[in-house]
């Protein structure tokens, strides 16, 4: 209620259509004030289809999922 957000750590993972977790597509990111900007680079040979971006607040366990479609 009006108090600034503290420092958070988010586990961020990008899952391909197969759902197979890849080491190089996940990372833990520090979020000062509870917010951050980040990016994953998509490779030319990444498979097209339904991908999912999963973001989990490590401390609270709260998770958000953002699906998107990669087209060729």
mmCIF file of the N, C-alpha and C atoms, coordinates in Angstrom:
data_MODEL
# 
_entry.id   MODEL 
# 
loop_
_atom_site.group_PDB 
_atom_site.id 
_atom_site.type_symbol 
_atom_site.label_atom_id 
_atom_site.label_alt_id 
_atom_site.label_comp_id 
_atom_site.label_asym_id 
_atom_site.label_entity_id 
_atom_site.label_seq_id 
_atom_site.pdbx_PDB_ins_code 
_atom_site.Cartn_x 
_atom_site.Cartn_y 
_atom_site.Cartn_z 
_atom_site.occupancy 
_atom_site.B_iso_or_equiv 
_atom_site.pdbx_formal_charge 
_atom_site.auth_seq_id 
_atom_site.auth_comp_id 
_atom_site.auth_asym_id 
_atom_site.auth_atom_id 
_atom_site.pdbx_PDB_model_num 
ATOM 1   N N  . UNK A 1 1  ? 0.841  -1.199  0.000   1.00 0.00 ? 1  UNK A N  1 
ATOM 2   C CA . UNK A 1 1  ? 0.000  0.000   0.000   1.00 0.00 ? 1  UNK A CA 1 
ATOM 3   C C  . UNK A 1 1  ? 0.877  1.250   0.000   1.00 0.00 ? 1  UNK A C  1 
ATOM 4   N N  . UNK A 1 2  ? 1.423  1.553   -1.128  1.00 0.00 ? 2  UNK A N  1 
ATOM 5   C CA . UNK A 1 2  ? 2.241  2.742   -1.267  1.00 0.00 ? 2  UNK A CA 1 
ATOM 6   C C  . UNK A 1 2  ? 3.710  2.524   -0.985  1.00 0.00 ? 2  UNK A C  1 
ATOM 7   N N  . UNK A 1 3  ? 4.071  1.416   -0.336  1.00 0.00 ? 3  UNK A N  1 
ATOM 8   C CA . UNK A 1 3  ? 5.472  1.142   -0.044  1.00 0.00 ? 3  UNK A CA 1 
ATOM 9   C C  . UNK A 1 3  ? 6.173  0.659   -1.305  1.00 0.00 ? 3  UNK A C  1 
ATOM 10  N N  . UNK A 1 4  ? 7.407  1.075   -1.518  1.00 0.00 ? 4  UNK A N  1 
ATOM 11  C CA . UNK A 1 4  ? 8.119  0.611   -2.719  1.00 0.00 ? 4  UNK A CA 1 
ATOM 12  C C  . UNK A 1 4  ? 8.419  -0.886  -2.651  1.00 0.00 ? 4  UNK A C  1 
ATOM 13  N N  . UNK A 1 5  ? 8.425  -1.524  -3.801  1.00 0.00 ? 5  UNK A N  1 
ATOM 14  C CA . UNK A 1 5  ? 8.752  -2.951  -3.869  1.00 0.00 ? 5  UNK A CA 1 
ATOM 15  C C  . UNK A 1 5  ? 10.217 -3.144  -3.530  1.00 0.00 ? 5  UNK A C  1 
ATOM 16  N N  . UNK A 1 6  ? 10.520 -4.244  -2.924  1.00 0.00 ? 6  UNK A N  1 
ATOM 17  C CA . UNK A 1 6  ? 11.901 -4.548  -2.576  1.00 0.00 ? 6  UNK A CA 1 
ATOM 18  C C  . UNK A 1 6  ? 12.609 -5.287  -3.695  1.00 0.00 ? 6  UNK A C  1 
ATOM 19  N N  . UNK A 1 7  ? 13.777 -5.781  -3.381  1.00 0.00 ? 7  UNK A N  1 
ATOM 20  C CA . UNK A 1 7  ? 14.577 -6.540  -4.349  1.00 0.00 ? 7  UNK A CA 1 
ATOM 21  C C  . UNK A 1 7  ? 13.991 -7.941  -4.489  1.00 0.00 ? 7  UNK A C  1 
ATOM 22  N N  . UNK A 1 8  ? 13.835 -8.410  -5.719  1.00 0.00 ? 8  UNK A N  1 
ATOM 23  C CA . UNK A 1 8  ? 13.300 -9.741  -6.011  1.00 0.00 ? 8  UNK A CA 1 
ATOM 24  C C  . UNK A 1 8  ? 14.296 -10.505 -6.876  1.00 0.00 ? 8  UNK A C  1 
ATOM 25  N N  . UNK A 1 9  ? 14.173 -11.823 -6.851  1.00 0.00 ? 9  UNK A N  1 
ATOM 26  C CA . UNK A 1 9  ? 14.907 -12.683 -7.775  1.00 0.00 ? 9  UNK A CA 1 
ATOM 27  C C  . UNK A 1 9  ? 13.849 -13.469 -8.542  1.00 0.00 ? 9  UNK A C  1 
ATOM 28  N N  . UNK A 1 10 ? 13.914 -13.389 -9.873  1.00 0.00 ? 10 UNK A N  1 
ATOM 29  C CA . UNK A 1 10 ? 12.976 -14.106 -10.727 1.00 0.00 ? 10 UNK A CA 1 
ATOM 30  C C  . UNK A 1 10 ? 13.716 -15.206 -11.476 1.00 0.00 ? 10 UNK A C  1 
ATOM 31  N N  . UNK A 1 11 ? 13.112 -16.395 -11.506 1.00 0.00 ? 11 UNK A N  1 
ATOM 32  C CA . UNK A 1 11 ? 13.611 -17.479 -12.350 1.00 0.00 ? 11 UNK A CA 1 
ATOM 33  C C  . UNK A 1 11 ? 12.827 -17.373 -13.654 1.00 0.00 ? 11 UNK A C  1 
ATOM 34  N N  . UNK A 1 12 ? 13.534 -17.148 -14.746 1.00 0.00 ? 12 UNK A N  1 
ATOM 35  C CA . UNK A 1 12 ? 12.914 -16.925 -16.054 1.00 0.00 ? 12 UNK A CA 1 
ATOM 36  C C  . UNK A 1 12 ? 13.322 -18.081 -16.966 1.00 0.00 ? 12 UNK A C  1 
ATOM 37  N N  . UNK A 1 13 ? 12.326 -18.682 -17.627 1.00 0.00 ? 13 UNK A N  1 
ATOM 38  C CA . UNK A 1 13 ? 12.603 -19.822 -18.495 1.00 0.00 ? 13 UNK A CA 1 
ATOM 39  C C  . UNK A 1 13 ? 11.762 -19.727 -19.760 1.00 0.00 ? 13 UNK A C  1 
ATOM 40  N N  . UNK A 1 14 ? 12.401 -19.993 -20.877 1.00 0.00 ? 14 UNK A N  1 
ATOM 41  C CA . UNK A 1 14 ? 11.743 -19.990 -22.176 1.00 0.00 ? 14 UNK A CA 1 
ATOM 42  C C  . UNK A 1 14 ? 11.639 -21.441 -22.643 1.00 0.00 ? 14 UNK A C  1 
ATOM 43  N N  . UNK A 1 15 ? 10.393 -21.918 -22.844 1.00 0.00 ? 15 UNK A N  1 
ATOM 44  C CA . UNK A 1 15 ? 10.176 -23.317 -23.233 1.00 0.00 ? 15 UNK A CA 1 
ATOM 45  C C  . UNK A 1 15 ? 9.718  -23.410 -24.683 1.00 0.00 ? 15 UNK A C  1 
ATOM 46  N N  . UNK A 1 16 ? 10.385 -24.262 -25.481 1.00 0.00 ? 16 UNK A N  1 
ATOM 47  C CA . UNK A 1 16 ? 9.999  -24.454 -26.882 1.00 0.00 ? 16 UNK A CA 1 
ATOM 48  C C  . UNK A 1 16 ? 8.726  -25.291 -26.979 1.00 0.00 ? 16 UNK A C  1 
ATOM 49  N N  . UNK A 1 17 ? 8.202  -25.472 -28.185 1.00 0.00 ? 17 UNK A N  1 
ATOM 50  C CA . UNK A 1 17 ? 6.976  -26.259 -28.364 1.00 0.00 ? 17 UNK A CA 1 
ATOM 51  C C  . UNK A 1 17 ? 7.056  -27.672 -27.777 1.00 0.00 ? 17 UNK A C  1 
ATOM 52  N N  . UNK A 1 18 ? 8.221  -28.271 -27.771 1.00 0.00 ? 18 UNK A N  1 
ATOM 53  C CA . UNK A 1 18 ? 8.380  -29.626 -27.218 1.00 0.00 ? 18 UNK A CA 1 
ATOM 54  C C  . UNK A 1 18 ? 8.235  -29.643 -25.703 1.00 0.00 ? 18 UNK A C  1 
ATOM 55  N N  . UNK A 1 19 ? 8.387  -28.488 -25.062 1.00 0.00 ? 19 UNK A N  1 
ATOM 56  C CA . UNK A 1 19 ? 8.312  -28.397 -23.601 1.00 0.00 ? 19 UNK A CA 1 
ATOM 57  C C  . UNK A 1 19 ? 9.600  -28.772 -22.904 1.00 0.00 ? 19 UNK A C  1 
ATOM 58  N N  . UNK A 1 20 ? 10.622 -29.147 -23.691 1.00 0.00 ? 20 UNK A N  1 
ATOM 59  C CA . UNK A 1 20 ? 11.907 -29.567 -23.142 1.00 0.00 ? 20 UNK A CA 1 
ATOM 60  C C  . UNK A 1 20 ? 12.692 -28.362 -22.623 1.00 0.00 ? 20 UNK A C  1 
ATOM 61  N N  . UNK A 1 21 ? 13.059 -28.403 -21.350 1.00 0.00 ? 21 UNK A N  1 
ATOM 62  C CA . UNK A 1 21 ? 13.822 -27.315 -20.742 1.00 0.00 ? 21 UNK A CA 1 
ATOM 63  C C  . UNK A 1 21 ? 15.253 -27.321 -21.288 1.00 0.00 ? 21 UNK A C  1 
ATOM 64  N N  . UNK A 1 22 ? 15.770 -26.149 -21.599 1.00 0.00 ? 22 UNK A N  1 
ATOM 65  C CA . UNK A 1 22 ? 17.143 -26.010 -22.112 1.00 0.00 ? 22 UNK A CA 1 
ATOM 66  C C  . UNK A 1 22 ? 17.932 -25.110 -21.172 1.00 0.00 ? 22 UNK A C  1 
ATOM 67  N N  . UNK A 1 23 ? 19.137 -25.546 -20.812 1.00 0.00 ? 23 UNK A N  1 
ATOM 68  C CA . UNK A 1 23 ? 19.966 -24.811 -19.857 1.00 0.00 ? 23 UNK A CA 1 
ATOM 69  C C  . UNK A 1 23 ? 20.180 -23.359 -20.283 1.00 0.00 ? 23 UNK A C  1 
ATOM 70  N N  . UNK A 1 24 ? 20.459 -23.132 -21.561 1.00 0.00 ? 24 UNK A N  1 
ATOM 71  C CA . UNK A 1 24 ? 20.782 -21.795 -22.038 1.00 0.00 ? 24 UNK A CA 1 
ATOM 72  C C  . UNK A 1 24 ? 19.552 -20.909 -22.226 1.00 0.00 ? 24 UNK A C  1 
ATOM 73  N N  . UNK A 1 25 ? 18.367 -21.443 -21.951 1.00 0.00 ? 25 UNK A N  1 
ATOM 74  C CA . UNK A 1 25 ? 17.144 -20.639 -22.073 1.00 0.00 ? 25 UNK A CA 1 
ATOM 75  C C  . UNK A 1 25 ? 16.466 -20.454 -20.721 1.00 0.00 ? 25 UNK A C  1 
ATOM 76  N N  . UNK A 1 26 ? 17.252 -20.487 -19.674 1.00 0.00 ? 26 UNK A N  1 
ATOM 77  C CA . UNK A 1 26 ? 16.725 -20.180 -18.346 1.00 0.00 ? 26 UNK A CA 1 
ATOM 78  C C  . UNK A 1 26 ? 17.801 -19.438 -17.560 1.00 0.00 ? 26 UNK A C  1 
ATOM 79  N N  . UNK A 1 27 ? 17.343 -18.575 -16.678 1.00 0.00 ? 27 UNK A N  1 
ATOM 80  C CA . UNK A 1 27 ? 18.277 -17.801 -15.870 1.00 0.00 ? 27 UNK A CA 1 
ATOM 81  C C  . UNK A 1 27 ? 17.565 -17.220 -14.657 1.00 0.00 ? 27 UNK A C  1 
ATOM 82  N N  . UNK A 1 28 ? 18.349 -16.897 -13.644 1.00 0.00 ? 28 UNK A N  1 
ATOM 83  C CA . UNK A 1 28 ? 17.855 -16.184 -12.472 1.00 0.00 ? 28 UNK A CA 1 
ATOM 84  C C  . UNK A 1 28 ? 18.283 -14.732 -12.617 1.00 0.00 ? 28 UNK A C  1 
ATOM 85  N N  . UNK A 1 29 ? 17.335 -13.834 -12.468 1.00 0.00 ? 29 UNK A N  1 
ATOM 86  C CA . UNK A 1 29 ? 17.596 -12.417 -12.664 1.00 0.00 ? 29 UNK A CA 1 
ATOM 87  C C  . UNK A 1 29 ? 17.183 -11.633 -11.427 1.00 0.00 ? 29 UNK A C  1 
ATOM 88  N N  . UNK A 1 30 ? 18.024 -10.704 -11.019 1.00 0.00 ? 30 UNK A N  1 
ATOM 89  C CA . UNK A 1 30 ? 17.721 -9.830  -9.898  1.00 0.00 ? 30 UNK A CA 1 
ATOM 90  C C  . UNK A 1 30 ? 16.885 -8.664  -10.379 1.00 0.00 ? 30 UNK A C  1 
ATOM 91  N N  . UNK A 1 31 ? 15.859 -8.343  -9.607  1.00 0.00 ? 31 UNK A N  1 
ATOM 92  C CA . UNK A 1 31 ? 14.937 -7.268  -9.978  1.00 0.00 ? 31 UNK A CA 1 
ATOM 93  C C  . UNK A 1 31 ? 14.876 -6.233  -8.860  1.00 0.00 ? 31 UNK A C  1 
ATOM 94  N N  . UNK A 1 32 ? 15.736 -5.206  -8.934  1.00 0.00 ? 32 UNK A N  1 
ATOM 95  C CA . UNK A 1 32 ? 15.641 -4.147  -7.940  1.00 0.00 ? 32 UNK A CA 1 
ATOM 96  C C  . UNK A 1 32 ? 14.273 -3.473  -8.056  1.00 0.00 ? 32 UNK A C  1 
ATOM 97  N N  . UNK A 1 33 ? 13.655 -3.176  -6.961  1.00 0.00 ? 33 UNK A N  1 
ATOM 98  C CA . UNK A 1 33 ? 12.329 -2.546  -6.942  1.00 0.00 ? 33 UNK A CA 1 
ATOM 99  C C  . UNK A 1 33 ? 11.259 -3.420  -7.586  1.00 0.00 ? 33 UNK A C  1 
ATOM 100 N N  . UNK A 1 34 ? 11.498 -4.733  -7.708  1.00 0.00 ? 34 UNK A N  1 
ATOM 101 C CA . UNK A 1 34 ? 10.496 -5.657  -8.210  1.00 0.00 ? 34 UNK A CA 1 
ATOM 102 C C  . UNK A 1 34 ? 10.255 -5.633  -9.707  1.00 0.00 ? 34 UNK A C  1 
ATOM 103 N N  . UNK A 1 35 ? 11.090 -4.913  -10.469 1.00 0.00 ? 35 UNK A N  1 
ATOM 104 C CA . UNK A 1 35 ? 10.903 -4.832  -11.916 1.00 0.00 ? 35 UNK A CA 1 
ATOM 105 C C  . UNK A 1 35 ? 12.235 -5.000  -12.631 1.00 0.00 ? 35 UNK A C  1 
ATOM 106 N N  . UNK A 1 36 ? 12.175 -5.530  -13.866 1.00 0.00 ? 36 UNK A N  1 
ATOM 107 C CA . UNK A 1 36 ? 13.382 -5.648  -14.674 1.00 0.00 ? 36 UNK A CA 1 
ATOM 108 C C  . UNK A 1 36 ? 13.017 -5.776  -16.136 1.00 0.00 ? 36 UNK A C  1 
ATOM 109 N N  . UNK A 1 37 ? 13.980 -5.491  -16.972 1.00 0.00 ? 37 UNK A N  1 
ATOM 110 C CA . UNK A 1 37 ? 13.877 -5.704  -18.415 1.00 0.00 ? 37 UNK A CA 1 
ATOM 111 C C  . UNK A 1 37 ? 14.910 -6.755  -18.781 1.00 0.00 ? 37 UNK A C  1 
ATOM 112 N N  . UNK A 1 38 ? 14.530 -7.673  -19.660 1.00 0.00 ? 38 UNK A N  1 
ATOM 113 C CA . UNK A 1 38 ? 15.454 -8.711  -20.106 1.00 0.00 ? 38 UNK A CA 1 
ATOM 114 C C  . UNK A 1 38 ? 15.039 -9.145  -21.496 1.00 0.00 ? 38 UNK A C  1 
ATOM 115 N N  . UNK A 1 39 ? 15.908 -9.901  -22.155 1.00 0.00 ? 39 UNK A N  1 
ATOM 116 C CA . UNK A 1 39 ? 15.561 -10.423 -23.467 1.00 0.00 ? 39 UNK A CA 1 
ATOM 117 C C  . UNK A 1 39 ? 16.231 -11.778 -23.673 1.00 0.00 ? 39 UNK A C  1 
ATOM 118 N N  . UNK A 1 40 ? 15.586 -12.595 -24.471 1.00 0.00 ? 40 UNK A N  1 
ATOM 119 C CA . UNK A 1 40 ? 16.154 -13.844 -24.969 1.00 0.00 ? 40 UNK A CA 1 
ATOM 120 C C  . UNK A 1 40 ? 16.262 -13.676 -26.474 1.00 0.00 ? 40 UNK A C  1 
ATOM 121 N N  . UNK A 1 41 ? 17.364 -14.095 -27.043 1.00 0.00 ? 41 UNK A N  1 
ATOM 122 C CA . UNK A 1 41 ? 17.507 -14.040 -28.495 1.00 0.00 ? 41 UNK A CA 1 
ATOM 123 C C  . UNK A 1 41 ? 17.029 -15.362 -29.085 1.00 0.00 ? 41 UNK A C  1 
ATOM 124 N N  . UNK A 1 42 ? 16.173 -15.247 -30.080 1.00 0.00 ? 42 UNK A N  1 
ATOM 125 C CA . UNK A 1 42 ? 15.692 -16.436 -30.776 1.00 0.00 ? 42 UNK A CA 1 
ATOM 126 C C  . UNK A 1 42 ? 16.653 -16.732 -31.926 1.00 0.00 ? 42 UNK A C  1 
ATOM 127 N N  . UNK A 1 43 ? 16.988 -18.007 -32.102 1.00 0.00 ? 43 UNK A N  1 
ATOM 128 C CA . UNK A 1 43 ? 17.885 -18.418 -33.175 1.00 0.00 ? 43 UNK A CA 1 
ATOM 129 C C  . UNK A 1 43 ? 17.084 -18.709 -34.438 1.00 0.00 ? 43 UNK A C  1 
ATOM 130 N N  . UNK A 1 44 ? 17.735 -18.593 -35.571 1.00 0.00 ? 44 UNK A N  1 
ATOM 131 C CA . UNK A 1 44 ? 17.085 -18.861 -36.851 1.00 0.00 ? 44 UNK A CA 1 
ATOM 132 C C  . UNK A 1 44 ? 16.546 -20.286 -36.911 1.00 0.00 ? 44 UNK A C  1 
ATOM 133 N N  . UNK A 1 45 ? 17.255 -21.227 -36.265 1.00 0.00 ? 45 UNK A N  1 
ATOM 134 C CA . UNK A 1 45 ? 16.841 -22.626 -36.329 1.00 0.00 ? 45 UNK A CA 1 
ATOM 135 C C  . UNK A 1 45 ? 15.960 -23.057 -35.148 1.00 0.00 ? 45 UNK A C  1 
ATOM 136 N N  . UNK A 1 46 ? 15.499 -22.116 -34.300 1.00 0.00 ? 46 UNK A N  1 
ATOM 137 C CA . UNK A 1 46 ? 14.544 -22.466 -33.247 1.00 0.00 ? 46 UNK A CA 1 
ATOM 138 C C  . UNK A 1 46 ? 13.249 -22.932 -33.907 1.00 0.00 ? 46 UNK A C  1 
ATOM 139 N N  . UNK A 1 47 ? 12.619 -23.974 -33.363 1.00 0.00 ? 47 UNK A N  1 
ATOM 140 C CA . UNK A 1 47 ? 11.426 -24.512 -34.011 1.00 0.00 ? 47 UNK A CA 1 
ATOM 141 C C  . UNK A 1 47 ? 10.228 -23.559 -33.926 1.00 0.00 ? 47 UNK A C  1 
ATOM 142 N N  . UNK A 1 48 ? 9.479  -23.446 -35.002 1.00 0.00 ? 48 UNK A N  1 
ATOM 143 C CA . UNK A 1 48 ? 8.265  -22.629 -34.958 1.00 0.00 ? 48 UNK A CA 1 
ATOM 144 C C  . UNK A 1 48 ? 7.213  -23.327 -34.099 1.00 0.00 ? 48 UNK A C  1 
ATOM 145 N N  . UNK A 1 49 ? 6.271  -22.562 -33.619 1.00 0.00 ? 49 UNK A N  1 
ATOM 146 C CA . UNK A 1 49 ? 5.176  -23.151 -32.845 1.00 0.00 ? 49 UNK A CA 1 
ATOM 147 C C  . UNK A 1 49 ? 4.889  -22.359 -31.587 1.00 0.00 ? 49 UNK A C  1 
ATOM 148 N N  . UNK A 1 50 ? 4.204  -23.021 -30.662 1.00 0.00 ? 50 UNK A N  1 
ATOM 149 C CA . UNK A 1 50 ? 3.762  -22.393 -29.420 1.00 0.00 ? 50 UNK A CA 1 
ATOM 150 C C  . UNK A 1 50 ? 4.846  -22.484 -28.345 1.00 0.00 ? 50 UNK A C  1 
ATOM 151 N N  . UNK A 1 51 ? 5.428  -21.359 -28.008 1.00 0.00 ? 51 UNK A N  1 
ATOM 152 C CA . UNK A 1 51 ? 6.448  -21.246 -26.977 1.00 0.00 ? 51 UNK A CA 1 
ATOM 153 C C  . UNK A 1 51 ? 5.806  -20.689 -25.714 1.00 0.00 ? 51 UNK A C  1 
ATOM 154 N N  . UNK A 1 52 ? 6.501  -20.878 -24.565 1.00 0.00 ? 52 UNK A N  1 
ATOM 155 C CA . UNK A 1 52 ? 6.020  -20.328 -23.293 1.00 0.00 ? 52 UNK A CA 1 
ATOM 156 C C  . UNK A 1 52 ? 7.165  -19.660 -22.548 1.00 0.00 ? 52 UNK A C  1 
ATOM 157 N N  . UNK A 1 53 ? 6.903  -18.471 -22.052 1.00 0.00 ? 53 UNK A N  1 
ATOM 158 C CA . UNK A 1 53 ? 7.830  -17.764 -21.179 1.00 0.00 ? 53 UNK A CA 1 
ATOM 159 C C  . UNK A 1 53 ? 7.282  -17.902 -19.766 1.00 0.00 ? 53 UNK A C  1 
ATOM 160 N N  . UNK A 1 54 ? 8.062  -18.538 -18.887 1.00 0.00 ? 54 UNK A N  1 
ATOM 161 C CA . UNK A 1 54 ? 7.660  -18.739 -17.496 1.00 0.00 ? 54 UNK A CA 1 
ATOM 162 C C  . UNK A 1 54 ? 8.501  -17.841 -16.604 1.00 0.00 ? 54 UNK A C  1 
ATOM 163 N N  . UNK A 1 55 ? 7.846  -17.129 -15.704 1.00 0.00 ? 55 UNK A N  1 
ATOM 164 C CA . UNK A 1 55 ? 8.542  -16.242 -14.776 1.00 0.00 ? 55 UNK A CA 1 
ATOM 165 C C  . UNK A 1 55 ? 8.059  -16.573 -13.371 1.00 0.00 ? 55 UNK A C  1 
ATOM 166 N N  . UNK A 1 56 ? 8.997  -16.932 -12.493 1.00 0.00 ? 56 UNK A N  1 
ATOM 167 C CA . UNK A 1 56 ? 8.651  -17.310 -11.125 1.00 0.00 ? 56 UNK A CA 1 
ATOM 168 C C  . UNK A 1 56 ? 9.406  -16.431 -10.141 1.00 0.00 ? 56 UNK A C  1 
ATOM 169 N N  . UNK A 1 57 ? 8.684  -15.849 -9.202  1.00 0.00 ? 57 UNK A N  1 
ATOM 170 C CA . UNK A 1 57 ? 9.304  -15.116 -8.101  1.00 0.00 ? 57 UNK A CA 1 
ATOM 171 C C  . UNK A 1 57 ? 9.845  -16.180 -7.144  1.00 0.00 ? 57 UNK A C  1 
ATOM 172 N N  . UNK A 1 58 ? 11.155 -16.230 -6.997  1.00 0.00 ? 58 UNK A N  1 
ATOM 173 C CA . UNK A 1 58 ? 11.795 -17.300 -6.236  1.00 0.00 ? 58 UNK A CA 1 
ATOM 174 C C  . UNK A 1 58 ? 11.348 -17.289 -4.773  1.00 0.00 ? 58 UNK A C  1 
ATOM 175 N N  . UNK A 1 59 ? 11.189 -16.133 -4.168  1.00 0.00 ? 59 UNK A N  1 
ATOM 176 C CA . UNK A 1 59 ? 10.830 -16.059 -2.752  1.00 0.00 ? 59 UNK A CA 1 
ATOM 177 C C  . UNK A 1 59 ? 9.376  -16.448 -2.497  1.00 0.00 ? 59 UNK A C  1 
ATOM 178 N N  . UNK A 1 60 ? 8.452  -15.895 -3.253  1.00 0.00 ? 60 UNK A N  1 
ATOM 179 C CA . UNK A 1 60 ? 7.027  -16.134 -2.991  1.00 0.00 ? 60 UNK A CA 1 
ATOM 180 C C  . UNK A 1 60 ? 6.488  -17.372 -3.713  1.00 0.00 ? 60 UNK A C  1 
ATOM 181 N N  . UNK A 1 61 ? 7.156  -17.800 -4.786  1.00 0.00 ? 61 UNK A N  1 
ATOM 182 C CA . UNK A 1 61 ? 6.673  -18.919 -5.576  1.00 0.00 ? 61 UNK A CA 1 
ATOM 183 C C  . UNK A 1 61 ? 5.616  -18.520 -6.598  1.00 0.00 ? 61 UNK A C  1 
ATOM 184 N N  . UNK A 1 62 ? 5.246  -17.235 -6.628  1.00 0.00 ? 62 UNK A N  1 
ATOM 185 C CA . UNK A 1 62 ? 4.245  -16.768 -7.595  1.00 0.00 ? 62 UNK A CA 1 
ATOM 186 C C  . UNK A 1 62 ? 4.804  -16.914 -9.005  1.00 0.00 ? 62 UNK A C  1 
ATOM 187 N N  . UNK A 1 63 ? 4.002  -17.466 -9.906  1.00 0.00 ? 63 UNK A N  1 
ATOM 188 C CA . UNK A 1 63 ? 4.442  -17.745 -11.273 1.00 0.00 ? 63 UNK A CA 1 
ATOM 189 C C  . UNK A 1 63 ? 3.503  -17.103 -12.279 1.00 0.00 ? 63 UNK A C  1 
ATOM 190 N N  . UNK A 1 64 ? 4.082  -16.615 -13.364 1.00 0.00 ? 64 UNK A N  1 
ATOM 191 C CA . UNK A 1 64 ? 3.312  -16.092 -14.495 1.00 0.00 ? 64 UNK A CA 1 
ATOM 192 C C  . UNK A 1 64 ? 3.796  -16.808 -15.750 1.00 0.00 ? 64 UNK A C  1 
ATOM 193 N N  . UNK A 1 65 ? 2.859  -17.047 -16.655 1.00 0.00 ? 65 UNK A N  1 
ATOM 194 C CA . UNK A 1 65 ? 3.183  -17.679 -17.934 1.00 0.00 ? 65 UNK A CA 1 
ATOM 195 C C  . UNK A 1 65 ? 2.696  -16.776 -19.057 1.00 0.00 ? 65 UNK A C  1 
ATOM 196 N N  . UNK A 1 66 ? 3.555  -16.597 -20.057 1.00 0.00 ? 66 UNK A N  1 
ATOM 197 C CA . UNK A 1 66 ? 3.212  -15.785 -21.220 1.00 0.00 ? 66 UNK A CA 1 
ATOM 198 C C  . UNK A 1 66 ? 3.454  -16.615 -22.483 1.00 0.00 ? 66 UNK A C  1 
ATOM 199 N N  . UNK A 1 67 ? 2.404  -17.163 -23.063 1.00 0.00 ? 67 UNK A N  1 
ATOM 200 C CA . UNK A 1 67 ? 2.583  -17.951 -24.290 1.00 0.00 ? 67 UNK A CA 1 
ATOM 201 C C  . UNK A 1 67 ? 2.723  -17.019 -25.511 1.00 0.00 ? 67 UNK A C  1 
ATOM 202 N N  . UNK A 1 68 ? 3.461  -17.489 -26.512 1.00 0.00 ? 68 UNK A N  1 
ATOM 203 C CA . UNK A 1 68 ? 3.572  -16.764 -27.764 1.00 0.00 ? 68 UNK A CA 1 
ATOM 204 C C  . UNK A 1 68 ? 3.851  -17.755 -28.884 1.00 0.00 ? 68 UNK A C  1 
ATOM 205 N N  . UNK A 1 69 ? 3.603  -17.343 -30.120 1.00 0.00 ? 69 UNK A N  1 
ATOM 206 C CA . UNK A 1 69 ? 3.817  -18.197 -31.282 1.00 0.00 ? 69 UNK A CA 1 
ATOM 207 C C  . UNK A 1 69 ? 5.020  -17.679 -32.051 1.00 0.00 ? 69 UNK A C  1 
ATOM 208 N N  . UNK A 1 70 ? 5.976  -18.573 -32.306 1.00 0.00 ? 70 UNK A N  1 
ATOM 209 C CA . UNK A 1 70 ? 7.136  -18.245 -33.127 1.00 0.00 ? 70 UNK A CA 1 
ATOM 210 C C  . UNK A 1 70 ? 6.833  -18.724 -34.544 1.00 0.00 ? 70 UNK A C  1 
ATOM 211 N N  . UNK A 1 71 ? 6.858  -17.804 -35.474 1.00 0.00 ? 71 UNK A N  1 
ATOM 212 C CA . UNK A 1 71 ? 6.581  -18.145 -36.874 1.00 0.00 ? 71 UNK A CA 1 
ATOM 213 C C  . UNK A 1 71 ? 7.857  -18.088 -37.680 1.00 0.00 ? 71 UNK A C  1 
ATOM 214 N N  . UNK A 1 72 ? 7.936  -18.871 -38.721 1.00 0.00 ? 72 UNK A N  1 
ATOM 215 C CA . UNK A 1 72 ? 9.082  -18.848 -39.635 1.00 0.00 ? 72 UNK A CA 1 
ATOM 216 C C  . UNK A 1 72 ? 8.787  -17.956 -40.804 1.00 0.00 ? 72 UNK A C  1 
# 
